[in-house]
Amino acid sequence: MVSTELFIETLRANGVNFFAGVPDSLLKNVCAYITDNVPSDCNLITANEGSAVGVAAGHYLATRQLPLVYMQNSGIGNAVNPLLSLADEKVYSIPMLVMIGWRGEPGVHDEPQHIKQGEVTEALLKAMQIPYLILADDDTTVVSQLGMLVTDCKKTHKPHALLIKKGTFGPYKLQTKVVNDNPICREEAMKCVVSSIPADSIIVSTTGKLSRELYEYRDELNQSHESDFLTVGSMGHSSSIALGIALAKPDRHVFCFDGDGAFIMHMGSISNIGHLAPRNYIHIVFNNGAHESVGGQPTLGFGIDIPSVAKACGYSHVWSVNNQDDIISALRSTQNQNGPTLIEIKVGINSREDLGRPKTSPIENKEAFMNFLGL
């Protein structure tokens, strides 16, 4: 394994002192080290990976210093546009390092949403003509690799990538904690919502632990999973999926179960929801102020007024609650009001250690869900 301290300090010794990106589970130890040991104005946890490339480009333009962008390989899609139309050597020729967690690496067991992305990660980098190397798993080789990569990146004035395999970095526990004293945890809040809404409601649930908790709650109740679309990938797009369903099924209640990180990642989507104003759309944002599934690094969930943003985008009714009684009260109000509606539920950051994963495949989930919709 590679020492997180050695990795970051080697980058610093090579002039890399600015970091931006979206945390990833394969990078959680090194991202935790960065969070604890790099000044906050030199480590930006951005809304999405494309934004990180933009911030990194701005840093280089202002300093001539090489930045590093970090992401999971699923985030490459968000970053393609600025990498090719901004940083590429045929446009502005802006050098930067891109550190990518290689989820779904061929031959390594992973979740279904990562398999295709893992298979094509190297091909995507080759298609974008971005030089890359796979980081070694020993400190001595890594020091040499980083020196060569930084030198070539500066020489060619183009982005270079580092692919990080599962288990590459040694352990490091995040010391910087998100201040969170909300009295209800996300799983309890989710159970409260599910038990308080009509049984025939349609639910689109975001990627991460929330969908896993919803799946297990259905099992606990001996209920079918057919009413729930579990968005196991495509972070930030659950609200748009729910919008498409709500417009096509105007006589059904459609609930989007969202997270703060996912909501912020593609926040522009709520402008469509507010403009089209589907009266049957109820947007539930479970806000714990952190990217919990990938290490607990903070989001801006507690730093922005999510209900006010939704209201400004045209949502008819908004609430912010943090306890069971207020959750139930807000949900009761939605039964007599036209949407779109947003309920922000501020929740704790804790979750169960024994939380399982769905036992059905994404395709099985899709087919059952479409049958529930009457198709």
MOWOHU-V407447 format. One line per field, one symbol per residue. burial: # if it has 16 or more other ideal C-beta (glycine too) atoms within 10 Angstrom, else .. A space follows every 50 residues. Layout:
burial: ???
//
This chain:
burial: .###..##.##..#.#########.##########.#.....######## #######.##.....###########.###.###.###.....####### #####.......##..##.###.##..#.#.#..#......##.##..## ..##...########..###.#.#...#.#.#.###########.##... ##################......#.######.##########.##.... .################.##..##...#.####################. ##...##.##..#.##########..#..##..#....###########. #......#...#..#..##..#...
//
